[in-house]
């Protein structure tokens, strides 16, 4: 993964034997955590 902005955003994709895996990490000044 590559950090692309000052907010700390990264996104990566991978094909696995179970299907497509998407990982998205975002680090900003928020008061909540959202996991999908």
N, CA, C, O and CB atoms as a CASP TS submission, in Angstrom:
PFRMAT TS
TARGET T0000
AUTHOR 0000-0000-0000
METHOD Language model
MODEL 1
PARENT N/A
ATOM      1  N   UNK     1       0.840  -1.181   0.000  1.00  0.00           N
ATOM      2  CA  UNK     1       0.000   0.000   0.000  1.00  0.00           C
ATOM      3  C   UNK     1       0.881   1.240   0.000  1.00  0.00           C
ATOM      4  O   UNK     1       1.983   1.236   0.549  1.00  0.00           O
ATOM      5  CB  UNK     1      -0.953   0.001   1.213  1.00  0.00           C
ATOM      6  N   UNK     2       0.387   2.283  -0.614  1.00  0.00           N
ATOM      7  CA  UNK     2       1.110   3.541  -0.679  1.00  0.00           C
ATOM      8  C   UNK     2       0.260   4.640  -0.068  1.00  0.00           C
ATOM      9  O   UNK     2      -0.908   4.793  -0.427  1.00  0.00           O
ATOM     10  CB  UNK     2       1.492   3.886  -2.132  1.00  0.00           C
ATOM     11  N   UNK     3       0.830   5.403   0.846  1.00  0.00           N
ATOM     12  CA  UNK     3       0.132   6.555   1.413  1.00  0.00           C
ATOM     13  C   UNK     3       0.063   7.629   0.335  1.00  0.00           C
ATOM     14  O   UNK     3       1.086   7.976  -0.256  1.00  0.00           O
ATOM     15  CB  UNK     3       0.851   7.090   2.708  1.00  0.00           C
ATOM     16  N   UNK     4      -1.133   8.163   0.072  1.00  0.00           N
ATOM     17  CA  UNK     4      -1.322   9.093  -1.027  1.00  0.00           C
ATOM     18  C   UNK     4      -1.662  10.514  -0.602  1.00  0.00           C
ATOM     19  O   UNK     4      -1.741  11.396  -1.457  1.00  0.00           O
ATOM     20  CB  UNK     4      -2.384   8.589  -1.908  1.00  0.00           C
ATOM     21  N   UNK     5      -1.865  10.765   0.679  1.00  0.00           N
ATOM     22  CA  UNK     5      -2.232  12.118   1.087  1.00  0.00           C
ATOM     23  C   UNK     5      -1.846  12.347   2.542  1.00  0.00           C
ATOM     24  O   UNK     5      -1.458  11.417   3.250  1.00  0.00           O
ATOM     25  CB  UNK     5      -3.741  12.359   0.887  1.00  0.00           C
ATOM     26  N   UNK     6      -1.957  13.592   2.973  1.00  0.00           N
ATOM     27  CA  UNK     6      -1.618  13.943   4.351  1.00  0.00           C
ATOM     28  C   UNK     6      -2.606  13.348   5.356  1.00  0.00           C
ATOM     29  O   UNK     6      -2.297  13.259   6.544  1.00  0.00           O
ATOM     30  CB  UNK     6      -1.573  15.456   4.506  1.00  0.00           C
ATOM     31  N   UNK     7      -3.784  12.943   4.895  1.00  0.00           N
ATOM     32  CA  UNK     7      -4.766  12.345   5.794  1.00  0.00           C
ATOM     33  C   UNK     7      -4.470  10.875   6.046  1.00  0.00           C
ATOM     34  O   UNK     7      -5.124  10.260   6.888  1.00  0.00           O
ATOM     35  CB  UNK     7      -6.167  12.500   5.224  1.00  0.00           C
ATOM     36  N   UNK     8      -3.517  10.300   5.352  1.00  0.00           N
ATOM     37  CA  UNK     8      -3.160   8.899   5.553  1.00  0.00           C
ATOM     38  C   UNK     8      -4.147   7.958   4.906  1.00  0.00           C
ATOM     39  O   UNK     8      -4.758   7.145   5.600  1.00  0.00           O
ATOM     40  CB  UNK     8      -3.063   8.593   7.019  1.00  0.00           C
ATOM     41  N   UNK     9      -4.325   8.040   3.599  1.00  0.00           N
ATOM     42  CA  UNK     9      -5.261   7.204   2.867  1.00  0.00           C
ATOM     43  C   UNK     9      -4.500   6.199   2.020  1.00  0.00           C
ATOM     44  O   UNK     9      -3.552   6.561   1.325  1.00  0.00           O
ATOM     45  CB  UNK     9      -6.187   8.060   1.990  1.00  0.00           C
ATOM     46  N   UNK    10      -4.912   4.935   2.075  1.00  0.00           N
ATOM     47  CA  UNK    10      -4.311   3.889   1.252  1.00  0.00           C
ATOM     48  C   UNK    10      -5.398   2.907   0.845  1.00  0.00           C
ATOM     49  O   UNK    10      -6.331   2.652   1.607  1.00  0.00           O
ATOM     50  CB  UNK    10      -3.159   3.163   2.010  1.00  0.00           C
ATOM     51  N   UNK    11      -5.274   2.352  -0.368  1.00  0.00           N
ATOM     52  CA  UNK    11      -6.241   1.379  -0.860  1.00  0.00           C
ATOM     53  C   UNK    11      -5.498   0.338  -1.685  1.00  0.00           C
ATOM     54  O   UNK    11      -4.633   0.677  -2.492  1.00  0.00           O
ATOM     55  CB  UNK    11      -7.361   2.066  -1.702  1.00  0.00           C
ATOM     56  N   UNK    12      -5.836  -0.928  -1.479  1.00  0.00           N
ATOM     57  CA  UNK    12      -5.161  -2.007  -2.176  1.00  0.00           C
ATOM     58  C   UNK    12      -6.166  -3.091  -2.540  1.00  0.00           C
ATOM     59  O   UNK    12      -7.165  -3.276  -1.844  1.00  0.00           O
ATOM     60  CB  UNK    12      -4.021  -2.585  -1.317  1.00  0.00           C
ATOM     61  N   UNK    13      -5.900  -3.812  -3.639  1.00  0.00           N
ATOM     62  CA  UNK    13      -6.766  -4.887  -4.115  1.00  0.00           C
ATOM     63  C   UNK    13      -5.936  -6.158  -4.293  1.00  0.00           C
ATOM     64  O   UNK    13      -4.750  -6.096  -4.616  1.00  0.00           O
ATOM     65  CB  UNK    13      -7.467  -4.491  -5.450  1.00  0.00           C
ATOM     66  N   UNK    14      -6.575  -7.310  -4.078  1.00  0.00           N
ATOM     67  CA  UNK    14      -5.910  -8.592  -4.309  1.00  0.00           C
ATOM     68  C   UNK    14      -6.963  -9.627  -4.679  1.00  0.00           C
ATOM     69  O   UNK    14      -8.055  -9.641  -4.112  1.00  0.00           O
ATOM     70  CB  UNK    14      -5.099  -9.047  -3.053  1.00  0.00           C
ATOM     71  N   UNK    15      -6.633 -10.487  -5.627  1.00  0.00           N
ATOM     72  CA  UNK    15      -7.491 -11.615  -5.974  1.00  0.00           C
ATOM     73  C   UNK    15      -7.021 -12.827  -5.179  1.00  0.00           C
ATOM     74  O   UNK    15      -5.848 -13.197  -5.233  1.00  0.00           O
ATOM     75  CB  UNK    15      -7.464 -11.903  -7.516  1.00  0.00           C
ATOM     76  N   UNK    16      -7.942 -13.443  -4.442  1.00  0.00           N
ATOM     77  CA  UNK    16      -7.613 -14.609  -3.633  1.00  0.00           C
ATOM     78  C   UNK    16      -8.455 -15.789  -4.092  1.00  0.00           C
ATOM     79  O   UNK    16      -9.314 -15.642  -4.961  1.00  0.00           O
ATOM     80  CB  UNK    16      -7.839 -14.324  -2.127  1.00  0.00           C
ATOM     81  N   UNK    17      -8.214 -16.945  -3.519  1.00  0.00           N
ATOM     82  CA  UNK    17      -9.010 -18.122  -3.866  1.00  0.00           C
ATOM     83  C   UNK    17     -10.450 -17.988  -3.366  1.00  0.00           C
ATOM     84  O   UNK    17     -11.330 -18.713  -3.828  1.00  0.00           O
ATOM     85  CB  UNK    17      -8.369 -19.385  -3.283  1.00  0.00           C
ATOM     86  N   UNK    18     -10.700 -17.064  -2.423  1.00  0.00           N
ATOM     87  CA  UNK    18     -12.040 -16.828  -1.892  1.00  0.00           C
ATOM     88  C   UNK    18     -12.779 -15.732  -2.642  1.00  0.00           C
ATOM     89  O   UNK    18     -13.991 -15.589  -2.482  1.00  0.00           O
ATOM     90  CB  UNK    18     -11.960 -16.474  -0.431  1.00  0.00           C
ATOM     91  N   UNK    19     -12.073 -14.953  -3.459  1.00  0.00           N
ATOM     92  CA  UNK    19     -12.680 -13.837  -4.182  1.00  0.00           C
ATOM     93  C   UNK    19     -11.756 -12.636  -4.176  1.00  0.00           C
ATOM     94  O   UNK    19     -10.560 -12.760  -3.913  1.00  0.00           O
ATOM     95  CB  UNK    19     -14.035 -13.465  -3.570  1.00  0.00           C
ATOM     96  N   UNK    20     -12.317 -11.478  -4.467  1.00  0.00           N
ATOM     97  CA  UNK    20     -11.533 -10.249  -4.520  1.00  0.00           C
ATOM     98  C   UNK    20     -11.481  -9.605  -3.137  1.00  0.00           C
ATOM     99  O   UNK    20     -12.507  -9.463  -2.472  1.00  0.00           O
ATOM    100  CB  UNK    20     -12.126  -9.265  -5.555  1.00  0.00           C
ATOM    101  N   UNK    21     -10.290  -9.220  -2.712  1.00  0.00           N
ATOM    102  CA  UNK    21     -10.083  -8.591  -1.415  1.00  0.00           C
ATOM    103  C   UNK    21      -9.727  -7.129  -1.632  1.00  0.00           C
ATOM    104  O   UNK    21      -8.814  -6.815  -2.396  1.00  0.00           O
ATOM    105  CB  UNK    21      -8.973  -9.319  -0.607  1.00  0.00           C
ATOM    106  N   UNK    22     -10.446  -6.234  -0.962  1.00  0.00           N
ATOM    107  CA  UNK    22     -10.170  -4.804  -1.016  1.00  0.00           C
ATOM    108  C   UNK    22      -9.866  -4.314   0.391  1.00  0.00           C
ATOM    109  O   UNK    22     -10.643  -4.539   1.319  1.00  0.00           O
ATOM    110  CB  UNK    22     -11.366  -4.020  -1.632  1.00  0.00           C
ATOM    111  N   UNK    23      -8.730  -3.643   0.541  1.00  0.00           N
ATOM    112  CA  UNK    23      -8.339  -3.074   1.830  1.00  0.00           C
ATOM    113  C   UNK    23      -8.206  -1.574   1.655  1.00  0.00           C
ATOM    114  O   UNK    23      -7.466  -1.107   0.790  1.00  0.00           O
ATOM    115  CB  UNK    23      -7.004  -3.701   2.358  1.00  0.00           C
ATOM    116  N   UNK    24      -8.925  -0.815   2.480  1.00  0.00           N
ATOM    117  CA  UNK    24      -8.877   0.646   2.432  1.00  0.00           C
ATOM    118  C   UNK    24      -8.620   1.157   3.842  1.00  0.00           C
ATOM    119  O   UNK    24      -9.359   0.837   4.773  1.00  0.00           O
ATOM    120  CB  UNK    24     -10.203   1.248   1.845  1.00  0.00           C
ATOM    121  N   UNK    25      -7.566   1.952   3.991  1.00  0.00           N
ATOM    122  CA  UNK    25      -7.202   2.508   5.293  1.00  0.00           C
ATOM    123  C   UNK    25      -7.218   4.020   5.191  1.00  0.00           C
ATOM    124  O   UNK    25      -6.629   4.596   4.276  1.00  0.00           O
ATOM    125  CB  UNK    25      -5.807   1.996   5.761  1.00  0.00           C
ATOM    126  N   UNK    26      -7.897   4.664   6.135  1.00  0.00           N
ATOM    127  CA  UNK    26      -7.996   6.121   6.136  1.00  0.00           C
ATOM    128  C   UNK    26      -7.786   6.612   7.558  1.00  0.00           C
ATOM    129  O   UNK    26      -8.475   6.175   8.479  1.00  0.00           O
ATOM    130  CB  UNK    26      -9.370   6.601   5.575  1.00  0.00           C
ATOM    131  N   UNK    27      -6.849   7.508   7.733  1.00  0.00           N
ATOM    132  CA  UNK    27      -6.558   8.073   9.047  1.00  0.00           C
ATOM    133  C   UNK    27      -6.765   9.579   8.997  1.00  0.00           C
ATOM    134  O   UNK    27      -5.936  10.314   8.460  1.00  0.00           O
ATOM    135  CB  UNK    27      -5.110   7.729   9.497  1.00  0.00           C
ATOM    136  N   UNK    28      -7.867  10.025   9.556  1.00  0.00           N
ATOM    137  CA  UNK    28      -8.190  11.452   9.597  1.00  0.00           C
ATOM    138  C   UNK    28      -8.749  11.784  10.973  1.00  0.00           C
ATOM    139  O   UNK    28      -8.935  10.891  11.799  1.00  0.00           O
ATOM    140  CB  UNK    28      -9.207  11.839   8.475  1.00  0.00           C
ATOM    141  N   UNK    29      -9.011  13.027  11.218  1.00  0.00           N
ATOM    142  CA  UNK    29      -9.553  13.464  12.506  1.00  0.00           C
ATOM    143  C   UNK    29     -11.060  13.227  12.543  1.00  0.00           C
ATOM    144  O   UNK    29     -11.849  14.141  12.301  1.00  0.00           O
ATOM    145  CB  UNK    29      -9.233  14.960  12.759  1.00  0.00           C
ATOM    146  N   UNK    30     -11.447  11.997  12.848  1.00  0.00           N
ATOM    147  CA  UNK    30     -12.863  11.643  12.962  1.00  0.00           C
ATOM    148  C   UNK    30     -13.108  11.085  14.353  1.00  0.00           C
ATOM    149  O   UNK    30     -12.194  10.562  14.991  1.00  0.00           O
ATOM    150  CB  UNK    30     -13.285  10.613  11.866  1.00  0.00           C
ATOM    151  N   UNK    31     -14.348  11.198  14.820  1.00  0.00           N
ATOM    152  CA  UNK    31     -14.701  10.718  16.155  1.00  0.00           C
ATOM    153  C   UNK    31     -15.342   9.335  16.120  1.00  0.00           C
ATOM    154  O   UNK    31     -15.906   8.896  17.122  1.00  0.00           O
ATOM    155  CB  UNK    31     -15.641  11.698  16.827  1.00  0.00           C
ATOM    156  N   UNK    32     -15.266   8.638  14.981  1.00  0.00           N
ATOM    157  CA  UNK    32     -15.868   7.324  14.880  1.00  0.00           C
ATOM    158  C   UNK    32     -14.996   6.424  14.014  1.00  0.00           C
ATOM    159  O   UNK    32     -14.107   6.893  13.304  1.00  0.00           O
ATOM    160  CB  UNK    32     -17.293   7.419  14.308  1.00  0.00           C
ATOM    161  N   UNK    33     -15.264   5.143  14.085  1.00  0.00           N
ATOM    162  CA  UNK    33     -14.552   4.147  13.287  1.00  0.00           C
ATOM    163  C   UNK    33     -15.585   3.385  12.471  1.00  0.00           C
ATOM    164  O   UNK    33     -16.560   2.881  13.028  1.00  0.00           O
ATOM    165  CB  UNK    33     -13.710   3.174  14.191  1.00  0.00           C
ATOM    166  N   UNK    34     -15.389   3.294  11.172  1.00  0.00           N
ATOM    167  CA  UNK    34     -16.317   2.577  10.293  1.00  0.00           C
ATOM    168  C   UNK    34     -15.575   1.427   9.636  1.00  0.00           C
ATOM    169  O   UNK    34     -14.576   1.640   8.949  1.00  0.00           O
ATOM    170  CB  UNK    34     -16.932   3.527   9.218  1.00  0.00           C
ATOM    171  N   UNK    35     -16.060   0.209   9.843  1.00  0.00           N
ATOM    172  CA  UNK    35     -15.461  -0.980   9.242  1.00  0.00           C
ATOM    173  C   UNK    35     -16.525  -1.649   8.392  1.00  0.00           C
ATOM    174  O   UNK    35     -17.622  -1.944   8.867  1.00  0.00           O
ATOM    175  CB  UNK    35     -14.898  -1.964  10.331  1.00  0.00           C
ATOM    176  N   UNK    36     -16.189  -1.886   7.123  1.00  0.00           N
ATOM    177  CA  UNK    36     -17.154  -2.510   6.208  1.00  0.00           C
ATOM    178  C   UNK    36     -16.632  -3.838   5.738  1.00  0.00           C
ATOM    179  O   UNK    36     -17.296  -4.523   4.960  1.00  0.00           O
ATOM    180  CB  UNK    36     -17.448  -1.604   5.005  1.00  0.00           C
TER
END
